[in-house]
Amino acid sequence: MEEVILVNENDNVIGKAEKMEAHMTGKLHRAFSVFIFDRAGRLLMQKRARTKYHSASLWSNTCCSHPRPEEATGAAARRRLREEMGIDCELREVFAFTYLAELENDLVEHEIDHVFTGNFDGVPSPDAREIDDWKWIDVATLLEDIRERPGQYSYWLKTSIDELLLNLTRERRVRL
């Protein structure tokens, strides 16, 4: 049984819950999203597996999931990056945001999502149970495609990408 960390609006731990129960009831819980860029400033994207319990077959950021109870969020992000994409690199938290989204199958995502970035140049080795496809994409091309085809992308990617790019542009880490 997979569990998530329940939190209050200040991201303070208030308990734990079984992952599906948290998504069926909309309980606020901790999550993370990882965005990996190469030297050219391209983002490594994944197409979620068609067997995922929500947001199946949608394009999303490099990796996303939930820390386990008693697991630090940064350590969980790096663990899932290895498990999902088969790569390992240093990660840095850039910001966190809260969102509430009603998804298919009567599921609700109510998360405080911690956003991490990292750099990697190479070819990932994704887990086929998690990911149907992957690609490197220029950020400007991604933004244009999200505007033209929003239904092809995960909710949390569309919700976080602008703030992420604003933060990274301030740091001059991404070429737009």
N, C-alpha and C positions, 0 to 999 in steps of 0.2 A: 504494500500500500504506500503510495507516494503522498507525502504531506507537504503543505506550504506553511509559511510563517504568516500568521494573522497579525496585522498592525493597526494602530489608530491613525488618525489623519496627520500626526507628527512623525510617523514611521517608527513609533515605539512598539515593541513586541507585546502583544496581549494574549497570545496563544498560538495554537496550530490547528490545522484542519486537513482532512483528506482532500487532495487536489480537486477531484471531481465535485465534491460537495461544495467547496469554495466557489467553483465556477457555476454550479447550479443555483446557489443562493446569493451570489454576488457579494460575498464577504471580502472586505478590503484585505489584500495580502501583498507581500513583497515579491517583486519580479526584477528581471534585468534584461537589457537589450545590449548586444555587442555589435559595433560597427567597425569593421576592419578595412583599412585603406592600404593601397600599395604606394610605391614611390611616385607614381604618376597622378596620385590623388583619386584614383578610381575606388569605388566601393565594392566589396565582395558581397554579392547578394545570394540568397538561397531561395529556391522554390520549395515551399513546404510540401512534404509528402501528401499524396492524395488520401492516405490512411489516417491522417491526424484527426483528432476528435473535434477540432475547430480550426477555422482558417485554412483548411486543406487546399492545396494546389495554388495558394497565393504566393506571390513574390514578397520577400521580407528582407530585413537586414541580415547580417551574417549569422547571428545566433541569438536566441532568446529562450528564457526559461525562468525557473524559480529556484532560489536557494533552499536547501533543506533546513529543517529546524537545527539550530546550533551550528550552521555553516555560515561563514562570512560571505557577504554578497560578492565581493571581488574574487574570492576563491571559487565560488560556484560558477561565476561567469567564465573563468579560465578553464574550469573542469568541463563545462558544457561545450565550450569552443573546441576543445580536444575531442570530446565525444561526438559532436555533430559534424564538425568540419575537418577533423583530423589534423588541426594545426595548433601550435602553441606559440604565444607571444605575450609580451608584457601588455597589461591593460591598465587604463587610467579612467577613473570615473569623471565624467564631464558635468553631468547634472542629473536630477531626478524630477519626475513629474507624476501626477496622479491622473488617472483616467478611468472612466466608466463607459463600457460599451456593451450593448446587447448584440450577441453573436447568433449564428445559426444553432440549431438543435436546442433552443431555449437555454443557452449558456450565457453567462455574464462575466466579462472581464472587469474587475474592479481592483486596480493595482496601483501601487507606488512603484514605478518602473525606474530603476537606476540605469543610466545610460553610460556605457563604457566604450572607449575607442582603443585601437591598437594598430600596429603596422605590420604588414606581412607581404613579402614578395615571393611568390611561388605558386604551386598548384596544390589546392586543398585535396583532401581525401575524404569526402563526405560519407556519412553512414546512410546507406540507401533506405533504411527504415525511417529515417528522419527527413531526408531531403531527396526530392525527385530531380532537381537540376540546380546548377549554380552558374554564376557569371560575374565577371568584373564589369562595372558600368561607370561611365563618366557621370559625375554628379549632375551636370546641367541636363544631360540626356535623361537621367532618372527623373528629375523634377518635371520636365516636359511630359514624360510618359505618365507620371502620376496625375498630372492635370488632364491629360487626354483619356486615360484609362484607369480611373481610380479603383474600380472594382477588381483589378488584377493584383492589388497590394493589400498587405495586412493593415489593420486599423492602427496598431501602435507605430508602425513605420510612418504612415501618413501623418500621425499626430506629433511625432517627435522630430522628424527630419529638419524642419525649418529652424527649430531652436538649436539642434545639434550643429547645423551649418553656421548659424549665427555665432555660436561659441567658438567653433573651429576657425572661422574666418577672422574673428578677433585675434586668435592666436596665430593666424597665417599658416595653418596646418593643412588646409585643403585648397586646391585651385578650383575656382568656379569658372 
